Amino acid sequence: MLNSAAGSRLQNLWDGQKAQSMSEAELLLYRSNLLGSDKRITNYGGGNTSAKAMEKDPLTGNQAEVLWVKGSGGDVGTIKMDGFATLYMDKLQALKGLYRGVEFEDEMVGYLPHCTFNLNPRAASIDTPLHAYVPKKHVDHMHPDAIIAVAAAAGSKAITQEIFGDDIGWLPWKRPGYELGLWLEKFCEENPNARGVVLESHGLFTWADDARDCYEVTIEIINKAIDWFEQKASGSDAFGGSKYSALAPAERRVVAAGLMPVIRGMISRQQPLVGHFDDSDTVLEFVCSEEMEALAALGTSCPDHFLRTKIRPLVVDFDPASPDLEKTHAGLGEAIATYREDYAAYYERCRHANSPALRNPNAVVYLVPGVGMITFAKDKATARISAEFYTNAINVMRGASSVSTYCGLKEQEAFDIEYWLLEEAKLQRMPKPKSLAGKIALVTGGAGGIGSATAERFLREGACVVLADIDADALTKTADVLMENHSKDVVRTVTMDVTSEDAVADSFSRAAMEFGGVDILVSNAGIASSAPVEETTLDLWNRNMSILSTGYFLVSKAAFKLMKAQGTGGSIVFIGSKNGLAASPNASAYCTAKASELHLARCLALEGASEAIRVNVVNPDAVLRGSKIWSGDWLKERADAYGKDTSELEEHYRQRSLLKLSVLPEDIAEATYFFASEFSAKSTGNILNVDAGNVQAFTR
């Protein structure tokens, strides 16, 4: 049944008491957020809403009719008031006199800024005429799976008539634009009692003269379609029944973690990409079905779907009944190359003289029988959203094929949307990627001062970060702060003991499954101890060596394996210590272990160079603020070693330095970022002291 995993019917969430004092524009915002809160109605960034309201003209002081409409690139579920474009309706009507016909419709977008009301900087979208010319005050344009299943079925016009009668009309496929706006106006004039229209291969328009009525019409119509599909499809096997059995959840994740870095490496040559794995019930039903490959080859239907997923996915050659990852790995190169060739051929078949250049020809969506769906995009949010959109496409295919024959959008029409000059202009307006965009970092000791500051620095530059720490509570608190500052998409946590080879391997596998791999390792987990040598127990000595030497070896070993599987190089940064170069009294175990780190880094720099894996060291000194190791006995032990009170220690270190400055976690994070980024692309085997100047630690 369509949308069976999403619950039953859409609920009417309208709160009349909450809405009673709202203006028309505020009601539009309220309605938009309600509609966008349920992915059965529309997905992230999909759909559009509008309202026509009387506003005071700032020039004349007179009342003017103004169209409030979702601006270009917005999302109805999260939109705020500043996300709506505002345009004079009389000027939008005047545009009709400038229209030169369908072959010139794209030029009409250039006139929209001339219709702007009150100098609103929000750019109007290409859908603006579709809302402006519907002669109703409130208009919803949504992409519900249940409606697109109607729109993408063979005989969709007859199905629309069967479900809705004359209440909802039907229009044939037409690319969104000025001409479609005129079509909608003509339909409304000829069908004054209709409350909406289904657009073939696209979605749903509904309208009313009251905000609440418009919302309720949209909910009613979608529920009616869901009802109809559930009655028609009752008892039938979706997608022709099962061809494969899904692997157990843990096995699926192992396979995903094994595939994602290999795929990512093969498709990230032009730009680093981030992955997302989805093994929801909806996805598993599809990838295990008899008809999956045939339906996948037909491509998606709704423009919002394939703009984010490409016209069709790549089906990975994997047999869940006889799992063989090595065999699958061996065939991936040819499969990905074939996909690229097919995509380039599609481009050549469909291109126009003025088409933009060929874009990244790799697949976005990878379907793995018995396992799930993997998606790759420029960032985690886009990869996740692409998966959500393909899940919508699965729902559409299920619905359409259960009552008729599913129809993907014709190839030329798909190309004309994907390589639309207006879409290209939107892409060209996108901000330049940040320096670590698409990169994935794993930071050990991630809950401490240096670890969290480093994660924050990386996140500001567009990276995804996996925080690893043995302290689960501190890890959660740190992650919560970082997610609040950035987003839940880009931060993951793993509770990890760096001295456990299994725990380390599991953590890197989790990073591969969550994001697609690892490009940057910051080995920062640490402890500190102080005792005269005759009082240094073997347990204390071994504990220092285990965490500060063996732990650094284990995480580096795991990073090398993953980075080599990706084949795109990487950067490993050890957070060492001044004590790795300069001896300190009563700290033989700590200093020796830190010296071991430095030499391990040199060895790894030699081994990694041929694979473009760079290994460098940042040596801090006396980073007291925010550091977990200074919250225990180490603070008192170091104070005693220098004959100081604990409150005097920070000043002691400051005065001891050549520059008379305190070293902060943010200072170490900045140095670590340098080694992690392309700014140090020609540096490996180096040591960078961040200690405010210490003669003993001079490396030469």
C-alpha positions as CSV (number, residue, x, y, z in Angstrom):
1,M,0.0,0.0,0.0
2,L,1.2,3.5,-0.8
3,N,3.0,5.2,2.1
4,S,2.2,2.3,4.4
5,A,5.4,3.0,6.4
6,A,4.3,6.6,7.0
7,G,1.2,5.9,8.9
8,S,-2.4,6.1,7.7
9,R,-4.1,9.3,6.7
10,L,-2.8,12.8,6.9
11,Q,-4.0,14.6,9.9
12,N,-5.6,18.1,9.9
13,L,-3.2,20.0,12.0
14,W,-4.8,23.4,11.6
15,D,-5.2,25.2,15.0
16,G,-8.0,27.8,14.5
17,Q,-7.3,29.5,17.8
18,K,-3.6,29.9,17.0
19,A,-4.4,31.2,13.5
20,Q,-7.2,33.6,14.3
21,S,-5.1,36.7,14.9
22,M,-2.7,36.1,12.0
23,S,-2.5,38.3,8.9
24,E,-2.8,36.8,5.4
25,A,1.0,36.6,5.1
26,E,1.3,35.0,8.6
27,L,-1.4,32.5,7.7
28,L,0.7,31.7,4.6
29,L,3.7,31.0,6.7
30,Y,1.7,28.9,9.1
31,R,0.1,26.9,6.3
32,S,3.4,26.4,4.6
33,N,5.1,25.0,7.7
34,L,2.2,22.6,8.4
35,L,2.4,21.2,4.9
36,G,6.1,20.9,4.9
37,S,6.2,19.1,8.2
38,D,5.0,15.8,6.6
39,K,7.1,14.2,3.8
40,R,4.0,12.5,2.5
41,I,2.9,16.0,1.3
42,T,6.2,17.3,0.0
43,N,9.9,16.7,0.5
44,Y,12.6,19.1,1.6
45,G,12.8,22.0,-0.8
46,G,9.8,20.7,-2.8
47,G,6.5,22.4,-3.5
48,N,5.5,26.0,-3.3
49,T,2.8,28.0,-1.5
50,S,1.4,31.5,-2.1
51,A,-1.2,34.0,-0.9
52,K,-2.5,37.2,-2.5
53,A,-3.0,40.0,0.1
54,M,-3.7,43.7,0.2
55,E,-0.7,45.6,1.4
56,K,0.0,49.3,1.9
57,D,2.2,50.5,-1.0
58,P,5.2,52.3,0.5
59,L,5.3,54.7,-2.4
60,T,1.6,55.8,-2.7
61,G,0.2,54.8,0.7
62,N,-2.6,53.1,-1.2
63,Q,-3.6,49.5,-0.9
64,A,-2.1,47.2,-3.5
65,E,-2.6,43.5,-4.2
66,V,0.6,41.7,-3.5
67,L,1.6,38.1,-4.2
68,W,3.5,36.4,-1.4
69,V,5.1,33.3,-2.8
70,K,7.9,31.0,-1.6
71,G,11.2,32.4,-2.9
72,S,13.7,30.5,-5.0
73,G,15.4,27.6,-3.3
74,G,13.3,27.7,-0.1
75,D,11.7,24.9,1.9
76,V,8.1,25.2,3.0
77,G,8.6,23.2,6.1
78,T,11.3,25.5,7.5
79,I,10.6,28.8,5.8
80,K,10.4,32.0,7.7
81,M,8.7,35.3,6.6
82,D,11.9,36.4,4.9
83,G,11.8,33.3,2.7
84,F,8.8,34.7,0.7
85,A,9.2,36.8,-2.4
86,T,6.6,39.7,-2.7
87,L,5.4,41.0,-6.0
88,Y,2.8,43.5,-7.2
89,M,0.0,41.6,-8.8
90,D,-0.8,44.4,-11.3
91,K,2.7,44.3,-12.6
92,L,2.6,40.5,-12.9
93,Q,-0.6,40.8,-14.9
94,A,1.2,43.4,-17.1
95,L,3.8,40.9,-18.0
96,K,1.3,39.2,-20.2
97,G,1.7,42.0,-22.7
98,L,5.5,41.3,-22.9
99,Y,5.2,37.5,-23.5
100,R,6.5,36.5,-26.9
101,G,5.4,32.9,-26.8
102,V,6.6,29.5,-25.3
103,E,9.9,29.5,-27.1
104,F,10.8,32.7,-25.3
105,E,9.2,31.9,-21.9
106,D,12.6,31.8,-20.0
107,E,13.1,35.5,-20.6
108,M,10.1,36.2,-18.5
109,V,12.1,35.3,-15.4
110,G,14.2,38.4,-16.0
111,Y,11.1,40.6,-15.6
112,L,10.2,39.3,-12.2
113,P,12.6,41.6,-10.3
114,H,10.8,44.5,-11.9
115,C,7.6,43.4,-10.1
116,T,9.1,43.3,-6.6
117,F,7.1,44.9,-3.8
118,N,8.8,46.9,-1.0
119,L,12.3,46.2,-2.3
120,N,12.2,42.6,-1.0
121,P,15.6,41.0,-1.7
122,R,14.2,37.5,-1.8
123,A,14.4,36.2,-5.4
124,A,11.2,35.0,-7.0
125,S,11.2,31.4,-8.3
126,I,10.3,30.1,-11.7
127,D,7.0,28.9,-10.2
128,T,5.8,32.5,-9.5
129,P,3.5,32.7,-12.6
130,L,1.9,29.4,-11.7
131,H,0.7,31.0,-8.5
132,A,0.1,34.5,-9.8
133,Y,-2.4,33.5,-12.6
134,V,-4.5,31.2,-10.6
135,P,-7.5,33.5,-9.7
136,K,-7.7,32.4,-6.1
137,K,-6.1,34.1,-3.0
138,H,-4.4,31.0,-1.7
139,V,-2.5,28.3,-3.8
140,D,-0.6,25.2,-2.7
141,H,1.7,23.3,-5.1
142,M,2.8,20.1,-3.5
143,H,4.5,16.9,-4.5
144,P,2.7,14.1,-2.6
145,D,3.7,10.6,-3.4
146,A,0.1,9.5,-3.7
147,I,-0.6,12.2,-6.3
148,I,2.6,11.8,-8.3
149,A,1.8,8.1,-8.5
150,V,-1.4,9.1,-10.3
151,A,0.5,11.6,-12.4
152,A,3.2,9.1,-13.4
153,A,0.9,6.3,-14.3
154,A,-0.1,5.4,-17.8
155,G,-3.6,6.7,-18.3
156,S,-3.2,9.3,-15.5
157,K,-5.9,11.5,-16.9
158,A,-8.5,8.8,-16.7
159,I,-7.3,7.8,-13.2
160,T,-7.5,11.4,-12.0
161,Q,-11.1,11.5,-13.3
162,E,-11.9,8.2,-11.6
163,I,-10.6,9.4,-8.2
164,F,-11.7,13.0,-8.2
165,G,-14.4,13.5,-10.8
166,D,-14.7,17.2,-11.8
167,D,-13.4,18.3,-8.5
168,I,-9.7,18.0,-9.6
169,G,-8.6,18.5,-13.2
170,W,-5.7,17.2,-15.1
171,L,-3.1,18.9,-17.3
172,P,-0.5,17.2,-19.5
173,W,3.2,17.4,-18.8
174,K,4.6,20.9,-19.2
175,R,7.9,22.1,-17.8
176,P,7.3,24.7,-15.0
177,G,7.5,28.2,-16.4
178,Y,5.5,31.1,-17.7
179,E,3.5,29.0,-20.2
180,L,2.3,26.6,-17.5
181,G,1.1,29.6,-15.5
182,L,-1.1,30.6,-18.4
183,W,-2.4,27.1,-18.8
184,L,-3.4,27.1,-15.1
185,E,-5.2,30.4,-15.5
186,K,-7.1,29.1,-18.6
187,F,-8.0,25.9,-16.7
188,C,-9.5,27.9,-13.8
189,E,-11.5,30.1,-16.2
190,E,-12.9,27.0,-18.0
191,N,-13.5,25.0,-14.8
192,P,-14.6,27.6,-12.1
193,N,-15.8,24.9,-9.7
194,A,-12.6,22.8,-9.7
195,R,-10.5,23.0,-6.5
196,G,-7.2,21.9,-8.1
197,V,-5.4,20.1,-10.9
198,V,-3.0,17.2,-11.3
199,L,0.0,18.0,-13.4
200,E,1.1,14.9,-15.4
201,S,4.5,13.6,-14.2
202,H,4.7,16.4,-11.7
203,G,2.4,17.0,-8.8
204,L,-0.7,18.8,-7.4
205,F,-2.1,22.3,-7.4
206,T,-4.9,23.2,-5.1
207,W,-6.5,26.5,-4.3
208,A,-9.1,28.4,-2.3
209,D,-9.9,32.0,-1.2
210,D,-9.3,31.2,2.5
211,A,-6.0,30.0,3.9
212,R,-7.5,27.3,6.1
213,D,-9.7,26.1,3.3
214,C,-6.7,25.9,1.0
215,Y,-4.8,23.8,3.5
216,E,-7.8,21.5,4.1
217,V,-8.4,21.0,0.4
218,T,-4.8,19.9,0.0
219,I,-5.0,17.4,2.9
220,E,-8.4,16.1,1.7
221,I,-7.2,15.5,-1.9
222,I,-4.1,13.7,-0.9
223,N,-6.0,11.5,1.6
224,K,-8.5,10.7,-1.1
225,A,-5.7,9.5,-3.4
226,I,-4.2,7.4,-0.6
227,D,-7.6,5.8,0.1
228,W,-8.0,5.0,-3.6
229,F,-4.6,3.4,-3.9
230,E,-5.0,1.3,-0.8
231,Q,-8.3,-0.1,-2.1
232,K,-7.0,-0.8,-5.5
233,A,-3.7,-2.3,-4.4
234,S,-5.1,-4.3,-1.5
235,G,-3.7,-7.9,-1.5
236,S,-1.2,-7.4,-4.4
237,D,2.5,-7.9,-4.2
238,A,4.5,-4.7,-4.5
239,F,7.0,-4.6,-7.4
240,G,6.2,-8.1,-8.5
241,G,7.1,-9.7,-5.1
242,S,10.4,-10.5,-3.6
243,K,13.4,-11.7,-5.5
244,Y,15.9,-11.5,-2.6
245,S,15.7,-11.7,1.2
246,A,17.2,-8.7,3.1
247,L,20.3,-9.4,5.1
248,A,20.1,-8.9,8.9
249,P,20.6,-5.2,10.0
250,A,24.1,-5.7,11.3
251,E,25.1,-7.5,8.1
252,R,23.6,-4.7,6.0
253,R,25.7,-2.2,7.8
254,V,28.9,-4.2,7.3
255,V,28.2,-4.4,3.6
256,A,27.4,-0.7,3.4
257,A,30.6,0.2,5.3
258,G,32.6,-2.0,2.9
259,L,31.1,-0.5,-0.3
260,M,30.8,3.2,0.5
261,P,34.5,4.1,0.7
262,V,35.3,2.2,-2.5
263,I,32.4,3.9,-4.4
264,R,33.3,7.2,-2.9
265,G,36.8,7.0,-4.0
266,M,35.8,6.2,-7.6
267,I,33.4,9.1,-7.9
268,S,35.2,11.8,-5.9
269,R,37.9,12.6,-8.4
270,Q,36.4,15.9,-9.4
271,Q,35.2,16.9,-5.9
272,P,35.0,15.1,-2.5
273,L,31.5,13.7,-1.9
274,V,29.7,12.6,1.2
275,G,27.6,9.5,1.5
276,H,24.3,8.4,3.1
277,F,23.0,4.9,3.8
278,D,19.3,4.1,4.0
279,D,17.9,0.6,4.7
280,S,14.4,1.6,5.7
281,D,11.6,-0.8,5.1
282,T,10.5,1.1,2.0
283,V,13.9,0.9,0.4
284,L,14.5,-2.7,1.4
285,E,11.1,-3.8,-0.2
286,F,12.2,-2.2,-3.4
287,V,15.8,-3.4,-3.6
288,C,14.7,-6.9,-2.8
289,S,11.9,-7.0,-5.4
290,E,11.6,-8.7,-8.8
291,E,10.9,-5.5,-10.7
292,M,13.5,-3.3,-9.1
293,E,16.0,-3.2,-11.9
294,A,13.4,-2.7,-14.6
295,L,11.7,0.1,-12.7
296,A,15.0,1.7,-11.8
297,A,16.0,1.8,-15.4
298,L,12.8,3.8,-16.3
299,G,14.0,6.7,-14.2
300,T,12.1,9.1,-11.9
301,S,9.1,11.2,-13.0
302,C,8.8,14.3,-10.9
303,P,11.3,17.0,-11.7
304,D,12.0,17.6,-8.0
305,H,13.0,13.9,-7.8
306,F,15.5,13.6,-10.6
307,L,17.1,17.0,-10.1
308,R,18.4,15.5,-6.8
309,T,18.8,11.9,-7.8
310,K,19.8,12.1,-11.5
311,I,17.4,10.5,-14.0
312,R,18.2,6.9,-12.8
313,P,20.2,5.1,-10.2
314,L,23.1,2.5,-10.5
315,V,22.1,-1.0,-9.4
316,V,25.1,-2.6,-7.7
317,D,25.9,-6.2,-8.6
318,F,25.5,-7.9,-5.2
319,D,23.9,-11.2,-4.3
320,P,22.6,-11.1,-0.7
321,A,22.0,-14.9,-0.9
322,S,25.8,-15.4,-1.5
323,P,27.5,-12.2,-0.2
324,D,30.9,-11.6,-1.7
325,L,32.2,-8.1,-1.1
326,E,35.5,-8.7,-2.9
327,K,33.7,-9.8,-6.0
328,T,31.4,-6.7,-5.8
329,H,34.5,-4.5,-5.3
330,A,36.1,-6.0,-8.4
331,G,33.1,-5.2,-10.5
332,L,32.4,-1.7,-9.3
333,G,35.0,0.0,-11.5
334,E,33.4,-1.3,-14.7
335,A,29.9,-0.6,-13.5
336,I,30.7,3.0,-12.5
337,A,32.5,3.6,-15.8
338,T,29.6,2.2,-17.8
339,Y,27.2,4.5,-15.9
340,R,29.4,7.4,-16.8
341,E,29.5,6.4,-20.4
342,D,25.7,6.0,-20.5
343,Y,25.2,9.4,-18.9
344,A,27.5,11.1,-21.3
345,A,25.7,9.5,-24.2
346,Y,22.4,10.7,-22.7
347,Y,23.9,14.2,-22.6
348,E,25.0,14.0,-26.2
349,R,21.7,12.7,-27.4
350,C,19.7,15.4,-25.8
351,R,21.9,18.5,-25.7
352,H,21.1,21.7,-27.4
353,A,23.5,24.2,-29.0
354,N,23.4,26.4,-25.9
355,S,23.3,23.6,-23.2
356,P,25.6,23.9,-20.2
357,A,28.6,21.7,-20.2
358,L,28.4,18.1,-19.0
359,R,28.2,17.9,-15.3
360,N,29.5,15.2,-12.9
361,P,28.5,12.0,-14.8
362,N,28.5,9.7,-11.8
363,A,25.4,8.3,-10.2
364,V,23.9,9.8,-7.1
365,V,21.8,6.8,-6.1
366,Y,23.3,3.3,-5.7
367,L,20.8,0.4,-5.1
368,V,22.2,-2.7,-3.4
369,P,20.0,-5.8,-3.4
370,G,19.3,-7.1,0.1
371,V,21.2,-4.2,1.7
372,G,19.6,-0.8,0.9
373,M,20.4,2.5,-0.8
374,I,23.5,4.6,-0.9
375,T,23.6,8.1,-2.0
376,F,26.4,10.5,-2.6
377,A,26.4,14.3,-2.9
378,K,28.5,17.4,-2.1
379,D,27.5,17.4,1.5
380,K,25.7,15.2,4.0
381,A,22.4,17.1,4.0
382,T,22.2,16.9,0.2
383,A,23.0,13.2,0.2
384,R,20.3,12.5,2.8
385,I,17.8,14.6,1.0
386,S,18.6,12.8,-2.3
387,A,17.9,9.5,-0.5
388,E,14.6,10.9,0.7
389,F,13.6,12.0,-2.8
390,Y,14.4,8.6,-4.2
391,T,12.3,7.0,-1.4
392,N,9.5,9.3,-2.7
393,A,10.2,7.9,-6.2
394,I,9.9,4.4,-4.9
395,N,6.6,5.2,-3.4
396,V,5.5,6.6,-6.7
397,M,6.6,3.6,-8.6
398,R,4.8,1.3,-6.1
399,G,1.6,3.2,-6.5
400,A,1.7,3.7,-10.2
401,S,2.7,0.1,-11.0
402,S,0.1,-1.3,-8.7
403,V,-2.8,0.2,-10.7
404,S,-1.3,0.8,-14.1
405,T,2.1,1.0,-15.8
406,Y,4.7,3.4,-14.2
407,C,6.0,6.0,-16.6
408,G,9.3,7.8,-16.1
409,L,9.6,11.3,-17.6
410,K,10.7,11.2,-21.3
411,E,14.4,11.4,-21.7
412,Q,14.4,14.7,-23.6
413,E,12.1,16.3,-21.1
414,A,14.2,15.1,-18.2
415,F,17.3,16.6,-19.9
416,D,15.6,19.9,-20.6
417,I,14.9,20.2,-16.9
418,E,18.3,19.0,-15.7
419,Y,20.3,21.2,-18.1
420,W,17.8,24.1,-18.1
421,L,19.7,27.4,-18.5
422,L,17.7,28.8,-15.5
423,E,18.7,25.8,-13.4
424,E,22.3,26.3,-14.5
425,A,22.1,30.0,-13.5
426,K,20.9,28.9,-10.1
427,L,23.9,26.6,-9.7
428,Q,26.3,29.3,-10.8
429,R,24.9,31.5,-8.0
430,M,25.8,29.0,-5.4
431,P,28.5,30.1,-3.0
432,K,32.0,28.8,-3.5
433,P,32.5,25.5,-1.5
434,K,34.3,25.9,1.8
435,S,37.8,24.6,2.1
436,L,36.9,21.2,3.7
437,A,33.5,20.8,1.9
438,G,33.0,17.1,1.3
439,K,35.7,16.0,3.6
440,I,35.2,13.6,6.5
441,A,37.3,13.8,9.7
442,L,37.5,11.5,12.7
443,V,38.8,13.1,15.8
444,T,39.9,11.0,18.8
445,G,39.7,12.6,22.2
446,G,36.9,14.5,20.6
447,A,35.2,15.4,23.9
448,G,38.2,17.3,25.2
449,G,39.2,20.9,24.8
450,I,41.6,20.4,21.8
451,G,39.3,17.7,20.2
452,S,36.2,19.8,20.4
453,A,37.9,23.0,19.3
454,T,39.4,21.1,16.3
455,A,36.0,19.6,15.4
456,E,34.5,23.1,15.6
457,R,37.2,24.5,13.3
458,F,36.6,21.7,10.7
459,L,32.9,22.1,10.8
460,R,33.2,25.8,10.1
461,E,35.1,24.8,7.0
462,G,32.4,22.5,5.7
463,A,33.7,19.1,6.9
464,C,31.7,16.2,8.5
465,V,33.1,15.1,11.8
466,V,33.1,11.8,13.7
467,L,33.9,12.5,17.4
468,A,35.5,9.6,19.2
469,D,36.1,9.5,22.9
470,I,36.0,6.9,25.7
471,D,33.9,9.3,27.9
472,A,30.3,8.7,26.6
473,D,28.7,11.5,28.7
474,A,31.2,14.1,27.7
475,L,31.0,13.0,24.1
476,T,27.2,13.5,24.1
477,K,27.5,17.0,25.6
478,T,30.2,18.0,23.1
479,A,28.2,16.7,20.2
480,D,25.0,18.5,21.3
481,V,26.9,21.8,21.3
482,L,28.4,21.2,17.9
483,M,25.1,20.0,16.4
484,E,23.4,23.2,17.7
485,N,26.1,25.3,16.2
486,H,26.1,23.5,12.8
487,S,23.6,20.7,12.2
488,K,22.7,17.1,13.1
489,D,23.7,16.0,9.6
490,V,27.4,16.7,10.0
491,V,28.3,15.4,13.5
492,R,28.4,11.7,14.6
493,T,29.8,10.2,17.8
494,V,31.5,6.9,18.5
495,T,32.5,5.7,22.0
496,M,35.9,4.4,21.5
497,D,38.8,3.0,23.5
498,V,41.9,3.7,21.3
499,T,43.7,0.7,22.9
500,S,41.1,-1.8,21.6
501,E,41.7,-2.9,18.0
502,D,38.1,-4.1,17.7
503,A,36.7,-0.8,19.0
504,V,38.9,1.2,16.6
505,A,37.9,-0.9,13.6
506,D,34.2,-0.6,14.6
507,S,34.5,3.2,14.8
508,F,36.1,3.5,11.4
509,S,33.4,1.2,10.0
510,R,30.8,3.4,11.5
511,A,32.4,6.5,9.9
512,A,32.3,4.7,6.6
513,M,28.6,3.9,6.9
514,E,27.6,7.3,8.2
515,F,29.5,9.5,5.8
516,G,31.2,7.2,3.3
517,G,34.8,7.1,4.5
518,V,37.5,9.2,6.3
519,D,39.8,11.8,4.8
520,I,41.2,13.3,7.9
521,L,42.3,11.6,11.1
522,V,43.2,13.7,14.1
523,S,44.8,11.4,16.7
524,N,44.3,13.3,19.9
525,A,43.2,10.9,22.6
526,G,45.5,11.3,25.6
527,I,46.3,11.0,29.3
528,A,49.0,12.6,31.4
529,S,50.8,11.3,34.4
530,S,53.6,12.6,36.6
531,A,55.9,10.7,39.0
532,P,59.6,10.3,39.6
533,V,61.0,7.3,37.8
534,E,61.4,5.2,40.9
535,E,57.7,5.8,41.7
536,T,56.5,5.1,38.2
537,T,54.8,1.7,38.3
538,L,54.7,-0.7,35.4
539,D,51.0,-0.2,35.2
540,L,51.5,3.6,34.9
541,W,54.2,3.1,32.3
542,N,52.1,0.7,30.3
543,R,49.0,2.9,30.5
544,N,50.9,5.8,28.9
545,M,52.3,3.6,26.2
546,S,49.0,1.9,25.6
547,I,47.0,5.1,25.0
548,L,49.7,7.5,23.7
549,S,51.7,5.1,21.5
550,T,49.7,1.9,20.8
551,G,46.5,3.9,20.5
552,Y,48.0,6.2,17.9
553,F,49.3,3.2,16.1
554,L,45.9,1.5,16.0
555,V,43.9,4.4,14.8
556,S,46.5,5.2,12.2
557,K,46.5,1.6,11.0
558,A,42.7,1.7,10.6
559,A,42.9,5.1,8.8
560,F,45.5,3.8,6.4
561,K,43.2,0.9,5.5
562,L,40.2,3.1,4.8
563,M,42.1,5.8,3.0
564,K,43.7,3.2,0.7
565,A,40.3,1.7,0.0
566,Q,39.2,5.2,-1.1
567,G,42.3,5.8,-3.1
568,T,42.0,9.6,-2.7
569,G,44.8,10.2,-0.2
570,G,44.3,11.7,3.2
571,S,45.7,13.6,6.1
572,I,46.7,12.3,9.5
573,V,47.5,14.8,12.2
574,F,48.9,13.7,15.5
575,I,48.4,15.9,18.5
576,G,51.8,15.4,20.2
577,S,53.4,17.5,22.9
578,K,56.3,19.7,23.6
579,N,57.3,16.8,25.8
580,G,57.9,14.6,22.8
581,L,60.9,16.8,22.1
582,A,61.8,18.3,25.4
583,A,62.2,16.3,28.6
584,S,60.3,17.3,31.8
585,P,61.0,16.2,35.3
586,N,58.9,13.5,36.9
587,A,57.2,12.6,33.6
588,S,59.3,9.8,32.0
589,A,56.4,7.6,31.0
590,Y,54.4,10.5,29.4
591,C,57.4,12.1,27.7
592,T,58.6,8.7,26.3
593,A,55.2,7.8,25.0
594,K,54.9,11.3,23.3
595,A,58.4,10.8,21.7
596,S,57.1,7.5,20.4
597,E,54.2,9.3,18.7
598,L,56.7,11.6,16.8
599,H,58.7,8.8,15.4
600,L,55.6,6.8,14.5
601,A,54.4,9.8,12.5
602,R,57.7,10.0,10.6
603,C,57.5,6.3,9.7
604,L,53.9,6.7,8.6
605,A,54.8,9.7,6.5
606,L,57.2,7.5,4.6
607,E,54.7,4.7,4.1
608,G,51.8,7.0,3.2
609,A,53.5,9.2,0.6
610,S,53.0,6.9,-2.3
611,E,49.2,6.9,-1.5
612,A,49.1,10.7,-1.0
613,I,48.4,10.1,2.7
614,R,50.2,12.9,4.6
615,V,51.2,12.6,8.2
616,N,52.1,15.5,10.3
617,V,52.3,16.5,14.0
618,V,51.1,19.5,16.0
619,N,53.0,19.9,19.3
620,P,51.1,21.9,21.9
621,D,52.4,22.9,25.3
622,A,50.5,23.8,28.5
623,V,47.0,23.9,27.0
624,L,45.2,24.2,30.3
625,R,41.8,25.7,29.4
626,G,39.2,23.1,28.5
627,S,41.7,20.3,28.6
628,K,40.4,17.1,30.3
629,I,43.9,16.0,31.3
630,W,44.4,19.1,33.4
631,S,41.2,18.4,35.4
632,G,42.7,15.5,37.3
633,D,45.9,14.8,39.2
634,W,48.1,16.1,36.4
635,L,47.5,19.7,37.3
636,K,48.7,19.2,40.9
637,E,51.5,16.9,39.9
638,R,52.9,19.5,37.4
639,A,52.5,22.3,39.9
640,D,54.4,20.3,42.5
641,A,57.1,19.5,40.0
642,Y,57.7,23.2,39.5
643,G,57.2,24.2,43.1
644,K,54.0,26.1,42.3
645,D,50.4,26.3,43.6
646,T,47.9,25.0,41.0
647,S,46.5,28.5,40.6
648,E,50.0,29.8,39.6
649,L,50.6,27.2,36.9
650,E,49.1,28.9,33.9
651,E,51.0,32.0,34.6
652,H,54.2,30.0,35.1
653,Y,53.8,28.4,31.7
654,R,53.0,31.8,30.1
655,Q,56.1,33.4,31.6
656,R,58.2,30.4,30.6
657,S,57.4,30.8,27.0
658,L,59.4,33.1,24.7
659,L,56.3,35.0,23.6
660,K,54.8,35.2,27.1
661,L,51.4,34.0,25.8
662,S,49.0,31.3,26.9
663,V,48.3,28.5,24.4
664,L,44.6,27.8,23.9
665,P,42.7,24.8,22.4
666,E,41.7,27.1,19.5
667,D,45.4,27.7,18.7
668,I,46.0,23.9,18.4
669,A,42.8,23.6,16.3
670,E,44.1,26.2,13.8
671,A,47.4,24.4,13.4
672,T,45.6,21.1,12.9
673,Y,43.3,22.6,10.3
674,F,46.3,23.8,8.4
675,F,47.7,20.2,8.2
676,A,44.2,18.8,7.4
677,S,43.5,21.3,4.6
678,E,45.0,21.7,1.1
679,F,46.9,24.7,2.4
680,S,49.5,22.1,3.5
681,A,49.1,19.9,0.5
682,K,52.9,19.7,0.0
683,S,53.8,19.0,3.7
684,T,54.3,15.6,5.3
685,G,56.5,14.3,8.1
686,N,56.5,17.8,9.7
687,I,56.2,19.0,13.3
688,L,54.6,22.3,14.1
689,N,55.1,23.5,17.6
690,V,52.3,25.6,19.1
691,D,53.8,26.4,22.4
692,A,54.3,30.2,22.5
693,G,58.1,29.4,22.0
694,N,60.1,26.9,23.9
695,V,63.8,26.7,23.2
696,Q,64.1,23.1,24.3
697,A,61.4,22.1,21.8
698,F,63.1,23.7,18.8
699,T,63.2,21.0,16.1
700,R,66.5,22.2,14.7
